[in-house]
């Protein structure tokens, strides 16, 4: 389980770095949640170069994207 969570966090770290140009605010939130330092958020930190350190304390998780609530309509 620990390995799966670590690999998932690493994938999210890499995707967040790649998405910064498209979704800067959301990518920053994700990188903050993974405790990635500001100086390790550029393309040179992708892959094995700046992996997450196992055992790093992470902040309390928070939603990155607002929850979608379907508007109540007339039922049609």
Backbone bond lengths (Angstrom), bond angles and torsions (degrees), N, CA, C in turn:
res aa  C-N    CA-C-N  psi(-1)  N-CA   C-N-CA  omega(-1)  CA-C   N-CA-C  phi
1 X - - - 1.442 - - 1.533 109.86 -
2 X 1.321 118.12 -42.88 1.458 121.25 179.80 1.514 112.34 -59.83
3 X 1.334 115.64 -40.50 1.469 120.07 179.68 1.522 110.62 -65.44
4 X 1.314 116.49 -42.10 1.464 120.56 -179.97 1.523 110.54 -63.57
5 X 1.321 117.51 -43.03 1.461 120.42 178.73 1.525 111.31 -65.37
6 X 1.327 116.96 -40.14 1.468 120.38 179.44 1.526 110.95 -64.54
7 X 1.321 116.90 -46.42 1.465 120.55 -179.47 1.532 109.87 -63.33
8 X 1.315 117.20 -40.39 1.467 120.78 178.04 1.527 110.70 -62.19
9 X 1.322 117.20 -43.87 1.465 121.12 178.33 1.528 110.94 -63.03
10 X 1.329 117.37 -38.37 1.467 121.47 178.24 1.533 111.03 -65.30
11 X 1.315 116.72 -41.57 1.468 120.39 177.75 1.528 109.55 -63.19
12 X 1.311 117.30 -44.20 1.461 121.06 179.12 1.530 110.22 -63.35
13 X 1.324 118.06 -38.45 1.466 121.51 177.71 1.528 110.43 -60.82
14 X 1.322 116.61 -48.64 1.467 120.72 -178.91 1.523 111.68 -64.65
15 X 1.324 117.37 -44.56 1.467 121.14 179.45 1.531 110.04 -64.20
16 X 1.318 117.49 -38.83 1.468 120.63 179.49 1.519 111.40 -64.46
17 X 1.323 116.81 -39.95 1.468 119.97 177.27 1.527 109.63 -62.84
18 X 1.324 116.74 -42.80 1.463 120.63 -179.76 1.524 112.44 -67.48
19 X 1.326 117.72 -31.19 1.470 122.39 -176.17 1.525 114.11 -85.68
20 X 1.320 117.99 -4.83 1.465 119.91 -176.18 1.523 113.35 -57.28
21 X 1.327 117.39 -34.24 1.464 120.28 -179.01 1.529 111.59 -70.94
22 X 1.331 116.74 -28.69 1.465 121.43 -175.58 1.525 111.37 -94.26
23 X 1.331 115.63 -43.37 1.464 121.71 -178.00 1.528 109.45 -130.21
24 X 1.326 118.42 72.28 1.460 120.26 -172.57 1.528 114.26 -61.13
25 X 1.310 117.63 -41.22 1.470 120.30 -177.00 1.530 111.13 -67.75
26 X 1.318 116.77 -47.06 1.469 121.03 -179.05 1.526 111.09 -67.15
27 X 1.325 117.23 -41.13 1.466 120.45 178.98 1.519 110.30 -63.89
28 X 1.324 116.76 -39.26 1.462 120.25 178.37 1.528 110.71 -63.48
29 X 1.331 116.74 -42.07 1.470 120.42 177.92 1.535 110.91 -60.39
30 X 1.341 116.51 -44.44 1.459 120.05 179.45 1.530 110.96 -62.64
31 X 1.317 117.09 -44.18 1.461 120.45 179.81 1.526 111.03 -66.28
32 X 1.324 117.26 -34.92 1.469 120.46 174.92 1.525 110.61 -63.60
33 X 1.341 116.66 -42.34 1.464 120.68 179.84 1.526 112.21 -65.12
34 X 1.325 116.84 -25.45 1.463 121.12 177.75 1.530 111.77 -93.06
35 X 1.325 116.81 3.12 1.475 123.14 179.42 1.528 111.91 57.71
36 X 1.336 116.71 39.85 1.459 121.44 177.36 1.531 107.72 -83.05
37 X 1.328 118.45 123.45 1.463 120.65 179.83 1.535 111.92 -61.16
38 X 1.319 116.18 151.95 1.469 121.71 -178.67 1.521 112.06 -57.14
39 X 1.328 118.16 -34.55 1.464 120.63 -176.60 1.528 113.09 -81.26
40 X 1.336 117.33 2.99 1.464 121.16 178.32 1.529 111.17 -122.29
41 X 1.330 115.42 37.10 1.466 120.47 -177.82 1.524 112.80 -118.14
42 X 1.314 118.13 19.70 1.459 120.48 179.00 1.523 110.12 -109.36
43 X 1.330 115.57 174.31 1.466 120.33 -175.53 1.526 112.90 -60.28
44 X 1.308 118.06 -26.87 1.468 119.82 179.67 1.530 111.93 -70.15
45 X 1.333 117.31 -10.79 1.467 121.68 179.31 1.524 113.06 -96.65
46 X 1.327 117.06 4.62 1.466 120.54 179.28 1.528 111.07 -71.26
47 X 1.316 115.66 154.68 1.459 120.67 175.61 1.513 112.89 75.67
48 X 1.331 115.30 -142.90 1.468 121.35 -174.06 1.522 113.95 -78.34
49 X 1.316 117.53 -10.74 1.467 121.23 -172.64 1.530 112.44 -61.42
50 X 1.307 118.26 -45.31 1.473 121.62 -173.34 1.520 110.90 -131.01
51 X 1.306 116.30 50.64 1.470 119.56 -178.97 1.521 112.00 -58.55
52 X 1.312 115.37 158.59 1.457 121.43 175.36 1.524 109.23 -66.16
53 X 1.310 116.02 143.00 1.461 120.09 178.01 1.520 109.43 -84.60
54 X 1.336 117.58 121.81 1.463 119.19 177.80 1.528 110.62 -58.03
55 X 1.311 115.91 140.36 1.459 121.15 178.38 1.516 114.37 88.57
56 X 1.328 118.13 0.32 1.464 121.30 178.78 1.521 109.56 -67.60
57 X 1.314 116.29 133.37 1.467 120.21 177.04 1.519 109.24 -72.63
58 X 1.309 115.65 132.55 1.462 121.45 179.88 1.520 109.79 -107.60
59 X 1.326 117.15 149.60 1.462 119.16 177.09 1.526 110.95 -69.52
60 X 1.319 115.42 167.24 1.462 120.60 177.67 1.531 108.77 -59.37
61 X 1.333 117.58 129.73 1.470 119.26 -178.84 1.522 112.16 -65.24
62 X 1.316 114.42 141.51 1.459 122.27 176.70 1.520 108.28 -134.71
63 X 1.296 116.58 157.81 1.454 120.42 178.28 1.520 111.55 -66.03
64 X 1.302 115.88 140.30 1.465 121.06 178.55 1.514 110.01 -93.74
65 X 1.308 115.93 -38.84 1.459 121.68 -179.46 1.520 108.41 -112.30
66 X 1.349 117.62 145.51 1.462 119.32 179.11 1.530 110.96 -66.00
67 X 1.292 115.33 146.65 1.460 120.55 178.66 1.523 109.47 -69.05
68 X 1.324 115.24 134.64 1.462 120.68 177.52 1.515 108.84 -84.81
69 X 1.311 115.18 126.10 1.461 121.07 175.23 1.521 106.99 -119.18
70 X 1.329 114.93 117.00 1.448 119.58 -177.83 1.516 109.68 -65.01
71 X 1.325 116.85 128.71 1.453 119.43 179.47 1.524 110.92 -65.82
72 X 1.309 113.52 143.20 1.460 117.99 177.49 1.511 108.23 -76.07
73 X 1.295 115.29 126.38 1.471 119.91 -178.64 1.510 111.80 -116.35
74 X 1.289 113.07 -163.27 1.465 119.32 -178.65 1.520 111.76 -87.16
75 X 1.340 117.64 6.16 1.454 120.86 176.45 1.504 114.90 87.47
76 X 1.323 119.31 1.17 1.461 118.92 -179.99 1.488 112.17 -95.75
